[in-house]
Amino acid sequence: MKPVRKKSKVDLSWLRSWFDLAPDERKFVAGILAIALVGLVARYVHLKNQKPEPIVPEGMEQAARTGEL
C-alpha cells in the first residue's frame, strides 16, 4: 500500500513562480553567481598568501636602532 500524501494547506505557487526563470535569465543569474564566487575565491587566496608584518610603535624603531632597549 502506497503512503498517501496529505495536501499542504500552504499555497507555494508564488514560490514556484519566483524561481521559474527563462533560459536567458538563468544564464544571467548563473553568470552573476560565478563572478561572485570567483571574487570570493580570489579574496581568500590573497588573504591566505598575505604575510603579516610586525607592528612596531613609533618610538620603538628609533630605540631599537640606537640600542636603548
C-alpha positions as a Markdown table, in Angstrom:
| # | Residue | x | y | z |
|---|---|---|---|---|
| 1 | Met | 0.0 | 0.0 | 0.0 |
| 2 | Lys | 1.4 | 3.4 | -1.0 |
| 3 | Pro | 1.6 | 6.1 | 1.6 |
| 4 | Val | -0.9 | 8.9 | 1.0 |
| 5 | Arg | 0.5 | 12.4 | 0.9 |
| 6 | Lys | -1.6 | 14.9 | 2.7 |
| 7 | Lys | -2.1 | 18.1 | 0.7 |
| 8 | Ser | -0.4 | 21.0 | 2.3 |
| 9 | Lys | -2.6 | 23.9 | 3.4 |
| 10 | Val | 0.2 | 26.4 | 2.4 |
| 11 | Asp | 0.0 | 27.7 | -1.1 |
| 12 | Leu | 3.5 | 27.7 | -2.5 |
| 13 | Ser | 2.6 | 28.5 | -6.1 |
| 14 | Trp | 4.1 | 32.0 | -5.7 |
| 15 | Leu | 7.4 | 30.5 | -4.6 |
| 16 | Arg | 7.4 | 28.2 | -7.7 |
| 17 | Ser | 6.7 | 31.2 | -10.0 |
| 18 | Trp | 9.5 | 33.2 | -8.3 |
| 19 | Phe | 12.1 | 30.5 | -9.3 |
| 20 | Asp | 10.7 | 29.7 | -12.7 |
| 21 | Leu | 13.1 | 31.6 | -14.9 |
| 22 | Ala | 13.6 | 31.7 | -18.6 |
| 23 | Pro | 16.8 | 30.2 | -20.0 |
| 24 | Asp | 18.3 | 33.7 | -20.6 |
| 25 | Glu | 17.5 | 34.7 | -17.0 |
| 26 | Arg | 19.1 | 31.5 | -15.7 |
| 27 | Lys | 22.3 | 32.2 | -17.6 |
| 28 | Phe | 22.3 | 35.8 | -16.3 |
| 29 | Val | 21.9 | 34.6 | -12.7 |
| 30 | Ala | 24.5 | 31.9 | -13.1 |
| 31 | Gly | 26.9 | 34.5 | -14.5 |
| 32 | Ile | 26.4 | 36.8 | -11.6 |
| 33 | Leu | 26.9 | 33.9 | -9.1 |
| 34 | Ala | 30.0 | 32.8 | -11.0 |
| 35 | Ile | 31.5 | 36.3 | -10.8 |
| 36 | Ala | 30.8 | 36.5 | -7.1 |
| 37 | Leu | 32.3 | 33.0 | -6.5 |
| 38 | Val | 35.5 | 33.9 | -8.4 |
| 39 | Gly | 35.8 | 37.1 | -6.4 |
| 40 | Leu | 35.4 | 35.3 | -3.1 |
| 41 | Val | 38.0 | 32.7 | -4.1 |
| 42 | Ala | 40.4 | 35.4 | -5.2 |
| 43 | Arg | 40.0 | 37.2 | -1.9 |
| 44 | Tyr | 40.5 | 34.0 | 0.1 |
| 45 | Val | 43.7 | 33.2 | -1.9 |
| 46 | His | 45.0 | 36.7 | -1.5 |
| 47 | Leu | 44.4 | 36.8 | 2.3 |
| 48 | Lys | 45.8 | 33.3 | 2.7 |
| 49 | Asn | 49.1 | 34.2 | 1.0 |
| 50 | Gln | 49.5 | 37.6 | 2.7 |
| 51 | Lys | 52.4 | 37.7 | 5.1 |
| 52 | Pro | 51.8 | 39.6 | 8.3 |
| 53 | Glu | 54.3 | 42.4 | 9.2 |
| 54 | Pro | 55.0 | 43.0 | 12.9 |
| 55 | Ile | 53.7 | 46.3 | 14.2 |
| 56 | Val | 56.4 | 48.5 | 15.8 |
| 57 | Pro | 55.3 | 51.5 | 17.8 |
| 58 | Glu | 56.7 | 54.8 | 16.6 |
| 59 | Gly | 59.3 | 55.4 | 19.4 |
| 60 | Met | 60.5 | 51.8 | 19.5 |
| 61 | Glu | 62.0 | 52.0 | 16.0 |
| 62 | Gln | 64.5 | 54.7 | 17.0 |
| 63 | Ala | 65.3 | 53.0 | 20.3 |
| 64 | Ala | 65.9 | 49.7 | 18.5 |
| 65 | Arg | 68.4 | 51.3 | 16.2 |
| 66 | Thr | 70.4 | 53.0 | 18.9 |
| 67 | Gly | 70.3 | 50.0 | 21.2 |
| 68 | Glu | 68.4 | 51.6 | 24.1 |
| 69 | Leu | 66.2 | 48.6 | 24.6 |
